[in-house]
């Protein structure tokens, strides 16, 4: 809840859950890319990406893989590992 100029505004949080990033025989994040774009809306946003699940590739490689797919639907990401203090 946010109190703004004596008016109570209720904020709704939404969460998009994706159980896997790749279906057999498909490219990385191919099947959910349009769901992700629809979920985030038409306004250009920069998404914060947390790459810690990609244990077999570097953070840079993981960021590039995700950014390449997001770019196809007009979205941009930045990985938290690029920040001076990612914590």
C-alpha positions in Angstrom: 0.0 0.0 0.0 1.2 3.5 -0.8 -0.2 6.6 0.8 -0.1 9.5 -1.7 -1.6 12.9 -1.1 -4.0 11.5 1.4 -5.2 9.0 -1.2 -4.7 5.3 -0.6 -3.5 3.5 -3.7 -3.4 -0.2 -3.8 -0.5 -1.7 -5.8 -0.8 -5.1 -7.4 2.3 -7.2 -7.8 2.3 -9.7 -10.7 4.7 -12.6 -11.2 5.4 -14.6 -14.4 6.6 -18.1 -13.6 8.4 -20.1 -16.3 9.4 -23.6 -15.2 12.1 -24.2 -17.9 14.0 -22.1 -20.4 14.1 -24.6 -23.2 11.8 -27.2 -24.7 13.3 -30.1 -26.5 14.4 -29.2 -30.0 13.7 -25.4 -29.5 16.1 -22.5 -29.0 16.7 -21.0 -25.6 13.6 -19.1 -24.3 11.9 -19.4 -27.7 8.5 -20.7 -26.4 7.9 -18.1 -23.7 9.4 -15.0 -25.4 6.1 -13.6 -26.5 4.5 -14.4 -23.0 7.4 -12.4 -21.4 6.9 -9.5 -23.8 3.1 -9.5 -23.2 3.6 -9.7 -19.4 6.0 -6.7 -19.4 3.8 -4.6 -21.7 4.3 -2.3 -24.6 6.4 0.3 -22.7 10.1 -0.1 -23.2 11.6 -1.4 -20.0 15.1 -2.5 -18.9 14.9 -5.8 -16.9 17.2 -6.7 -14.2 18.6 -10.2 -14.8 20.0 -12.4 -12.0 22.2 -15.0 -13.7 23.0 -17.3 -10.8 21.1 -20.3 -12.1 23.5 -20.7 -15.1 26.1 -22.8 -13.4 27.7 -24.2 -16.6 28.4 -20.9 -18.3 29.8 -17.5 -17.3 27.6 -14.7 -16.1 28.6 -12.8 -19.3 27.6 -15.7 -21.5 24.3 -16.1 -19.7 23.5 -12.4 -19.9 24.2 -12.4 -23.6 22.0 -15.5 -24.2 19.1 -13.9 -22.4 19.6 -10.4 -23.8 19.7 -11.8 -27.4 16.3 -13.5 -26.9 14.7 -10.6 -25.1 16.0 -8.2 -27.9 13.9 -10.2 -30.4 10.7 -8.9 -28.7 11.9 -5.4 -28.0 13.2 -5.8 -24.4 16.5 -5.1 -22.9 18.2 -6.6 -19.8 21.2 -5.9 -17.6 22.7 -8.5 -15.4 23.1 -7.8 -11.7 26.7 -9.0 -11.9 27.6 -5.8 -13.8 26.9 -3.7 -10.7 29.7 -2.6 -8.4 27.8 -4.1 -5.4 25.4 -6.8 -6.8 24.2 -7.7 -3.3 
